[in-house]
Structure formats: C-alpha cells, structure tokens
C-alpha cells in the first residue's frame, strides 16, 4: 500500500487504531420489519439477501452471544454437494455455487479452497451406495464419480490401500468441487455486507419470548427490551426447538453433540478431504497445516459442547487405520457443536402454522455448507410470501404427510 509503512501496518495489527469496525453496534429499535434469531451464517446470510436482493433493510439479527459463536464457529468447514436425493443435490449445489463467488460478492476473502472431497468405500455395500450417489449426482450435472483404489492412491498417497489393511479401500466417491472454507471469514463477510446494507446486528441480545396474537407474530422479547415485528425467522442451531416453542410451534428435532479435533500444523500433504463412513471419521488439512478431524454425532442427546476422552481415543484409532504414518502427530484441542437432527436428516425450512414465523432449522451435520442458499431462499420467502421451489420439499408439513426427504445415506460423517 502506497504511503503505508511496515511500522504502521504492524501497529494497526496490534491496536486496530486506524481500522474501521467491520460492522457497527446499534441501539435496539422499538420495531423492525424482520427479526432474525441467530447470528450465524444462516441468519446473517438471510439478512444480507433480504437487504441486497429485495431492498428490505429494516432488519435485526439477534444473537445471545457473539456472531458465529454457535454452529458456524464449531464446524469443520467442509463444502460439498454430492448428496443422495435429487432435492438435496440441487439445493447444496446452489449453495456451493454461491460459495464459489462469495469472496467477489462480499468483497471479502472467505478462503474457499476447492480441493476435492473423497468418500471411501470399505466393502461392497458401501461401494454400491457410492455408485448410487454418483449416478444421482450425474443426473443433476454434479461432478461426482466412483474411482478405484489406484485413483485413491494417486490423489492421496498417504492412504493405506493395501490388501492387508484392516479396512481395505475398494474405491471412493470422488467429488472435485468439494473443499474447505474459512468459517469465521464467511460469518464476518456476511456480517460486514449486511451492516453496509443497513441491517442492525445485535450481539449479546438473548431472545426470551416470541409474542403472538390471533395466530400471528407480533413481537420478540429480549434481555434488552421488546421489539415489535410481524416477521420472525428462527435460524438457530442447537436451540431450534426451544426458540420454536416460544412461538407455539413444535419441531421434530433432537439435539446431539458433534465432536471434532485439530492437530499441530505440519507441512501440507493432504490435498483432498477424506471421509470414511464405515470408520466414522473425516479429515482435511487447513492452509496453515493443521489436520482437522471429525466423526459422527454422539450416540446420546445432549447440549454439551465439551470434548470427551472416549471420542478422541476412538477417533485417533480410526484415523491411524487409514493413515498409520500420522501416529506421532500431536492433537492441540478438541471441541463440540450442537446438531439438530430431524427424522429424515433433511432441514426444516419456510413457513409455519403461525403467520409471520419462519424456520431455517434442523440442519444436523449439514448446516454450514448450506448457509448461502438457505439465506437466499428464506429471504425470498419473506419478500414474496411464497416458498421457492428449491426448498419446497423441506417444509414442516412433510412430516405429517409422510413426504420425507431421506438424506441419511449421505450423512455418514460426510460433513
């Protein structure tokens, strides 16, 4: 930068003295056109697209903590669209395409690294499932194919594809567009863009109740006062049923912890996201060199976000089954996020029986990768009072009708 000395850059990095805030703090208005509960990627994306795509700017985003403190800051930041159902494939592919352009759209580097996503098959049943998914993907024009052990070894030389492995690798579903992204950068980028468009972002603002009258939303009670509004969006993760209960709308979800861990940084060597459904493990390497590991959700419902020794022992064993050479690497930390699981492993989106109360919940382990398309679709719902086709299959009413969208086959820790 011309005229910007190294000393000034260093000083500002420590003090932020000359750096403007990415988003502003505001007094709580007595009323907003739209109130969004949840300051993660879903809530912020909804606010951004409401303002930018539809000109609805009198919007408040409320978070009981800081933005991105929930699921958006506790995931493993994997992006993909190789799902099992046609509805899911189309939906997540739209989100992936939005992610591809997001840095340019927001004028903010979200550090999307499209390095490929590989789901391993260790037995004939898994290989048939991978072939099924690949064919569904191809019919939707998604770049996805089944590759053999040689193709796996060529892309990830450190994997054990020998015949003597305890879990032999018979092949894999390879999805080149998949990759990883900087999750906090996505949150910051949407917050910055929403704020610039006139949205009010309120951190440390806990919702304590939702007011209704005559079957319609009339307001939201918070620890900072009551807001009058005719439209409320529940964009929470982990607390989806709690918030919906405030409006008198029951959600068919159960909340489970999903644990993850990260190692010390090492020289980059893993250029692809690796997933094993049979071993319940997935691994990727960040741009800084850390290996990020995860598994399936814990087997019991809970609101705990603490890691457990049982998890880390099982995870380490499964990782070493795939890549024995990692035995000497050290784990730095572990954590957990909260996942709202629905009966069919698909989200609940759109209108509810209470007029003016919309939901964008039930994401299970898929939530972060769906942030952009969810925000775009819910914003369209609000602006047009119609359900966009892309989320038409995800309505709450499907459970009463029996029209489930079964994504469990694509949920085998392929986060």
ZIBELQUI-V618305 format. One record per residue. N is the residue number from 1. NEAR is the number of other C-alpha atoms within 12 Angstrom. Layout:
<<N:NEAR> <N:NEAR>>
//
This chain:
<<1:7> <2:7> <3:8> <4:12> <5:11> <6:12> <7:11> <8:18> <9:18> <10:14> <11:15> <12:16> <13:13> <14:12> <15:12> <16:14> <17:13> <18:14> <19:14> <20:11> <21:14> <22:20> <23:26> <24:20> <25:23> <26:19> <27:16> <28:29> <29:26> <30:20> <31:24> <32:29> <33:33> <34:40> <35:53> <36:53> <37:51> <38:46> <39:49> <40:51> <41:52> <42:49> <43:55> <44:52> <45:50> <46:52> <47:56> <48:49> <49:41> <50:40> <51:34> <52:29> <53:24> <54:23> <55:22> <56:29> <57:30> <58:32> <59:46> <60:47> <61:54> <62:45> <63:36> <64:27> <65:22> <66:26> <67:37> <68:38> <69:29> <70:37> <71:46> <72:44> <73:32> <74:37> <75:43> <76:44> <77:45> <78:46> <79:47> <80:51> <81:47> <82:53> <83:48> <84:38> <85:33> <86:30> <87:29> <88:41> <89:35> <90:31> <91:39> <92:38> <93:36> <94:32> <95:35> <96:35> <97:27> <98:31> <99:45> <100:29> <101:20> <102:30> <103:25> <104:16> <105:23> <106:30> <107:18> <108:24> <109:25> <110:27> <111:27> <112:34> <113:31> <114:28> <115:28> <116:35> <117:41> <118:48> <119:50> <120:50> <121:36> <122:34> <123:21> <124:18> <125:17> <126:29> <127:30> <128:21> <129:30> <130:39> <131:29> <132:25> <133:37> <134:34> <135:25> <136:27> <137:34> <138:24> <139:21> <140:25> <141:20> <142:32> <143:27> <144:35> <145:34> <146:34> <147:27> <148:26> <149:28> <150:19> <151:22> <152:36> <153:26> <154:17> <155:26> <156:29> <157:20> <158:23> <159:35> <160:29> <161:31> <162:21> <163:12> <164:11> <165:17> <166:20> <167:28> <168:28> <169:38> <170:31> <171:34> <172:42> <173:45> <174:41> <175:37> <176:30> <177:32> <178:42> <179:39> <180:39> <181:36> <182:36> <183:36> <184:31> <185:30> <186:43> <187:44> <188:36> <189:35> <190:47> <191:44> <192:33> <193:36> <194:40> <195:34> <196:23> <197:29> <198:28> <199:41> <200:39> <201:47> <202:36> <203:31> <204:23> <205:33> <206:28> <207:38> <208:25> <209:25> <210:38> <211:32> <212:27> <213:16> <214:12> <215:18> <216:24> <217:34> <218:29> <219:33> <220:43> <221:30> <222:27> <223:20> <224:21> <225:19> <226:24> <227:35> <228:27> <229:31> <230:30> <231:41> <232:52> <233:50> <234:49> <235:50> <236:49> <237:50> <238:42> <239:37> <240:41> <241:30> <242:29> <243:35> <244:39> <245:23> <246:27> <247:38> <248:23> <249:29> <250:22> <251:37> <252:29> <253:33> <254:32> <255:35> <256:30> <257:37> <258:43> <259:43> <260:46> <261:39> <262:34> <263:28> <264:23> <265:19> <266:21> <267:15> <268:16> <269:23> <270:32> <271:30> <272:38> <273:46> <274:47> <275:44> <276:44> <277:36> <278:30> <279:34> <280:36> <281:41> <282:42> <283:47> <284:43> <285:35> <286:35> <287:25> <288:19> <289:19> <290:26> <291:38> <292:42> <293:46> <294:47> <295:43> <296:36> <297:35> <298:34> <299:17> <300:16> <301:19> <302:22> <303:25> <304:21> <305:28> <306:23> <307:27> <308:21> <309:16> <310:15> <311:29> <312:30> <313:18> <314:24> <315:32> <316:35> <317:22> <318:29> <319:36> <320:27> <321:30> <322:39> <323:31> <324:19> <325:15> <326:25> <327:16> <328:13> <329:21> <330:19> <331:24> <332:17> <333:21> <334:32> <335:31> <336:38> <337:40> <338:44> <339:46> <340:40> <341:39> <342:35> <343:27> <344:31> <345:34> <346:45> <347:46> <348:44> <349:43> <350:42> <351:35> <352:32> <353:23> <354:30> <355:27> <356:35> <357:42> <358:45> <359:51> <360:51> <361:53> <362:43> <363:43> <364:45> <365:48> <366:47> <367:48> <368:48> <369:46> <370:48> <371:49> <372:41> <373:39> <374:48> <375:46> <376:38> <377:42> <378:51> <379:47> <380:33> <381:35> <382:39> <383:27> <384:16> <385:18> <386:18> <387:25> <388:26> <389:18> <390:28> <391:38> <392:27> <393:30> <394:39> <395:35> <396:37> <397:22> <398:25> <399:24> <400:12> <401:11> <402:15> <403:17> <404:26> <405:31> <406:25> <407:31> <408:29> <409:26> <410:38> <411:39> <412:32> <413:36> <414:48> <415:49>>
//
